[in-house]
Amino acid sequence: MENIDPYKALGVEKNATDAEIKSAYRKLARRYHPDLNSSSKTAEARFKEISQAYEILSDKQRRQEYDMCASGQAGFSQGGFEQFFRDGSAFGAGRFRRNNFNGSNFFGTKGPSPAEEWFSEMFGASHRMRSPNADNAKASRLEQDLEVTFLEAYHGTKKSVSTPYKTLEVYVPAGVDNGSRIRVSGQGRPSTRGGRPGDLFLSLSVKDHRFFRREGKDIFLNVPVTLGEALLGARIEIPFPDGKVALRIPAGVQNATSFRFRGKGFPSLRDPVRGDFLVKVNVVLPEKIDGISRKLVEEFEKLNPLRPRNNFLKR
C-alpha cells in the first residue's frame, strides 16, 4: 500500500471533528466494502486504505502522533507518514506496517478496533473481518446432548450441565423440541492460542410422556370414559400440563370425539402463538357382563333401536 494521507483518504479536513471523520468513513466503507464488491481488487485495496486511515484518525493519540509526524515535529520529516507505518512501534502502533496489511494484523488479537466495531454494527457479527480468534473459536466449540422431560420442555427450566471443563446452569426456554439447539457463549473448550474459549452447543431431546403426545405445538390426550358417561353426559377432571382441567362431556357423545382447548398447547420458539390442547374421548366397555346386565342391555336395545350399518351394503 502506497503512502497515504489519512485525511485525504477519508476526504476530510485536518481540523475535522470526530463526528465528521466517522461519517466520512461510514459513507466510504459502505461504498467499498468487499462483500459488496467481491470481484473488485481496487475496491478491496480502497477499503483497506480508508479503514487504515480511520484507525488512525479515530484514536486521539494516534491522530496527534500522525499530525506531529506529518508536520515534521519530534524529529520526523515531512515524509514521515511512511516511517509512521514502517516504524510504528515508536508510537505504540506497530501493527500498521506498510507492506504487511491484512485483516489479522489490522484488528490484532486483543479485541475489536473502532473500524471493526462499526463494521460489525453495519453488516452483523458474521461479516466481521476475520481474525485468528475466529478459527480458534470454531475449533474450540463443544457439542453435547441434553435431555429434558416433556413438562420441562413445556414450561421451560434451568438445567445443570457438566462439561469436561466445568459445571454450569443453563436456561432451557419453553417450547424446545427434539433437535432444538442451545448456544452458550464462551463455555466450550478453552482456547489453545490465548483467545477466548469456544461456545457450547447443546442438542436437545425431549422424553415421551406417559399421557400426553406432542405434534408440533399441539398436545394430544386420550381420555377413557364409561358407557354411562358417554350416554348421559358428565363433567370429568383430566390431567393438563399446568395441572388439571375440567372437561364437560355432552350426553350421547360418540366414541373418538375430540375437544379442543385453544392456546393451551406448547409455546413456540419462533412466534407468540401457542398450540392447542386436544382431548379425544374413548368409550370403554366391560369385557364381561353378568346375566342381569345382559338383560338390561337387551331391553335398552329394544327401547333405543339403532341401525348404524344400514347403508353399508347398498350400492
PyMOL commands that set and color helices and strands:
alter all, ss='L'
color gray80, all
select helices_A, chain A and resi 6-10+18-32+34-36+41-57+60-70+73-75+80-86+88-91+103-107+114-123+125-127+132-139+150-155+227-232+291-303
alter helices_A, ss='H'
color red, helices_A
select strands_A, chain A and resi 142-148+157-162+167-172+181-184+200-206+213-215+218-226+234-240+243-249+258-261+277-284
alter strands_A, ss='S'
color yellow, strands_A
deselect
rebuild
show_as cartoon
